[in-house]
Amino acid sequence: MTNENAELPTKMHDAVRAHWKAFLIEGILLVIFGLAAIVVPPAASLAVTILLGWLFLISGIAGLALTFWAREMPGFWWSLISAALAVLAGIVLLAQPAQGTLTLTIVVGAYFLAEGVATIMYALEHRRELSGRWSWMLIAGLMDLLIAAIIITGLPGSALWAIGLLVGINLLFGGATLIGVALAARNA
């Protein structure tokens, strides 16, 4: 390890300690937004869909501009198709956000289903290797399958709450983590 790499943890610790209030404020805001998303998941689901619509639209427009700017580069047509699809996805999500939320919920349900199966298979592979952690992985995989079942069997109604609730939980835990980091840095 070089001397510069050895100093990195110290520099990070000093930076966090110097700016602990910023981490605390960000953590508190994330907890507030997370709780709001948990309390009103349909609004949060719609907001996430609209945000993704804008992200697709803007990235697609930028991709089109860059594709035409560098049209002599290999893969021009693939890049053009990719950027056009991003623009189209953005337009569809912004024009029909409720239907976009349903589609996103289906994708999230499929993701949890695939993730659950993969995690269970990974856990069983660890069991064969006599690893003591396999049971925790198995539980995580089963929880993924449970979440997938709740989302998929609840369609189309689960589209109203699933995305917003999951984003809210993520924001809540992320905010709580930042608050913990800030308070630890303040006391260090």
C-alpha positions in Angstrom: 0.0 0.0 0.0 1.4 3.4 -0.9 1.8 6.2 1.6 -1.1 8.1 -0.1 -3.4 5.1 0.2 -2.5 4.7 3.9 -3.5 8.3 4.6 -6.9 7.9 2.9 -8.8 6.6 6.0 -7.3 9.4 8.1 -8.3 12.0 5.5 -11.8 10.6 5.3 -12.2 10.5 9.1 -11.0 14.2 9.3 -13.4 15.2 6.6 -16.4 13.5 8.2 -15.5 15.0 11.6 -15.1 18.5 10.1 -18.5 18.3 8.4 -20.5 16.2 10.8 -23.3 18.8 10.9 -23.8 18.5 7.1 -24.1 14.7 7.5 -26.5 15.2 10.3 -28.7 17.6 8.4 -28.7 15.3 5.3 -29.6 12.3 7.5 -32.5 14.1 9.2 -33.8 15.2 5.8 -33.6 11.6 4.4 -35.4 10.3 7.5 -38.2 12.9 7.0 -38.5 12.1 3.3 -38.4 8.4 4.1 -41.2 8.7 6.6 -43.2 10.8 4.2 -42.8 8.1 1.5 -43.8 5.4 4.0 -46.9 7.3 5.1 -48.0 8.3 1.6 -46.5 5.6 -0.7 -48.8 6.3 -3.7 -47.4 9.9 -3.9 -43.8 8.6 -3.5 -44.4 5.9 -6.2 -45.7 8.6 -8.6 -42.8 10.9 -7.7 -40.2 8.2 -8.4 -41.8 7.4 -11.7 -41.8 11.0 -12.8 -38.2 11.4 -11.7 -37.2 8.4 -13.7 -39.1 9.7 -16.7 -37.1 13.0 -16.5 -33.9 11.1 -16.1 -34.6 8.9 -19.1 -35.6 11.9 -21.2 -32.7 14.1 -20.3 -30.1 11.2 -20.7 -31.7 10.2 -24.0 -31.5 13.8 -25.4 -27.9 14.1 -24.2 -27.2 10.7 -25.8 -28.7 11.7 -29.1 -26.7 14.9 -29.1 -23.4 13.1 -28.3 -24.2 10.3 -30.8 -24.6 12.8 -33.6 -21.6 14.8 -32.5 -19.4 11.7 -32.7 -21.2 10.0 -35.6 -17.9 8.7 -37.1 -17.4 6.5 -34.0 -18.1 2.7 -34.3 -21.5 1.7 -33.1 -23.3 4.8 -34.2 -26.6 3.1 -34.9 -26.6 1.1 -31.6 -25.9 4.3 -29.8 -28.6 6.1 -31.7 -31.1 3.4 -30.9 -30.2 3.3 -27.3 -30.6 7.1 -26.9 -33.9 7.1 -28.8 -35.2 4.3 -26.5 -34.3 6.4 -23.5 -36.1 9.4 -24.9 -39.1 7.2 -25.7 -39.1 5.7 -22.2 -38.9 9.1 -20.7 -41.8 10.4 -22.7 -44.0 7.4 -21.9 -43.2 7.7 -18.1 -44.0 11.4 -18.1 -47.1 11.1 -20.3 -48.6 8.1 -18.4 -47.0 8.1 -14.9 -49.6 5.8 -13.4 -49.1 3.1 -16.0 -45.3 3.7 -15.7 -45.6 3.0 -11.9 -47.4 -0.3 -12.7 -44.6 -1.3 -15.1 -41.9 -0.3 -12.6 -43.7 -2.3 -9.9 -43.7 -5.4 -12.2 -40.0 -5.0 -12.8 -39.3 -4.6 -9.1 -41.4 -7.7 -8.3 -39.5 -9.7 -11.0 -36.2 -8.4 -9.5 -37.0 -9.5 -6.0 -38.1 -12.9 -7.4 -34.8 -13.4 -9.3 -32.7 -12.0 -6.4 -34.5 -14.4 -4.0 -33.8 -17.4 -6.1 -30.2 -16.4 -6.7 -29.6 -15.7 -3.0 -31.1 -19.1 -2.0 -29.0 -20.9 -4.5 -25.9 -19.0 -3.2 -26.9 -19.9 0.4 -27.2 -23.6 -0.5 -23.8 -23.5 -2.2 -22.3 -22.0 1.0 -24.0 -24.8 3.0 -22.1 -27.4 0.9 -18.9 -25.6 1.8 -19.8 -25.8 5.5 -19.9 -22.0 5.9 -21.7 -20.9 9.0 -23.3 -17.9 7.3 -25.5 -19.8 4.9 -28.6 -19.7 7.0 -28.6 -15.8 7.0 -28.3 -15.8 3.2 -31.2 -18.4 3.0 -33.4 -16.1 5.2 -32.5 -13.1 3.0 -33.4 -15.1 -0.1 -36.7 -16.2 1.4 -37.5 -12.6 2.4 -36.9 -11.5 -1.2 -39.3 -14.2 -2.4 -41.9 -13.1 0.2 -41.6 -9.5 -1.0 -41.8 -10.6 -4.6 -45.0 -12.7 -3.8 -46.6 -9.8 -2.0 -45.9 -7.4 -4.9 -46.7 -9.7 -7.8 -49.9 -11.2 -6.3 -51.1 -7.8 -5.3 -50.9 -6.4 -8.8 -52.2 -4.0 -10.0 -53.0 -2.6 -6.5 -49.5 -3.0 -5.2 -48.4 -0.5 -7.8 -49.9 2.2 -5.6 -47.6 1.4 -2.7 -44.7 -0.8 -3.5 -42.2 1.6 -5.1 -43.0 4.4 -2.7 -42.8 2.1 0.4 -39.5 0.6 -0.8 -38.0 4.0 -1.5 -39.2 5.3 1.8 -37.6 2.4 3.7 -34.4 3.0 1.8 -34.4 6.7 2.6 -35.2 6.0 6.3 -32.3 3.6 6.7 -29.9 5.7 4.7 -30.8 8.8 6.8 -30.5 6.9 10.1 -27.1 5.7 8.9 -25.9 9.2 8.1 -27.2 10.4 11.5 -25.2 7.7 13.2 -22.1 8.6 11.2 -22.5 12.3 12.1 -23.0 11.7 15.8 -20.1 9.3 15.9 -17.9 11.8 14.1 -19.0 14.6 16.4 -18.0 12.6 19.5 -14.7 11.3 18.0 
